[in-house]
Amino acid sequence: IGAHVTWVPLQPHSEMMRMLCAVDLIADQFIVPSFGNMMPTALLCGCPSLVFLELETHTWSFPTPPPVITAEEIYAGLRRAYEQRPWINELVKHGREWYARHHSHARIADALQVAYQSLFDETTMSPKYAK
């Protein structure tokens, strides 16, 4: 598959978004069993992701695991992605839904607002900070 793989250096966010909207699939994270920003951004762009991910590690932060092709069996995942277009279309659909529900800017803003409100409540209720 080497002739069909392009290794991409770090990109500005806007360029990365353009690339993700144009590719068939991204492969990310083969050593660390987790994800950074690439996989959720790919899901937003409708790009299937092949990623090494220990799903049980992420249950504390996401009640639903991201819909990805797991990298435990790279060849089988790539072959299925190539041969089963309806499966990939469903993966893309569920990926966008997962992103909106669990990783979108609105979701992160809501989580930060809850955290800041909790911190604010603790600080204003504490006798240490009373006027």
Disulfide bonds with the S-S distance in Angstrom:
none
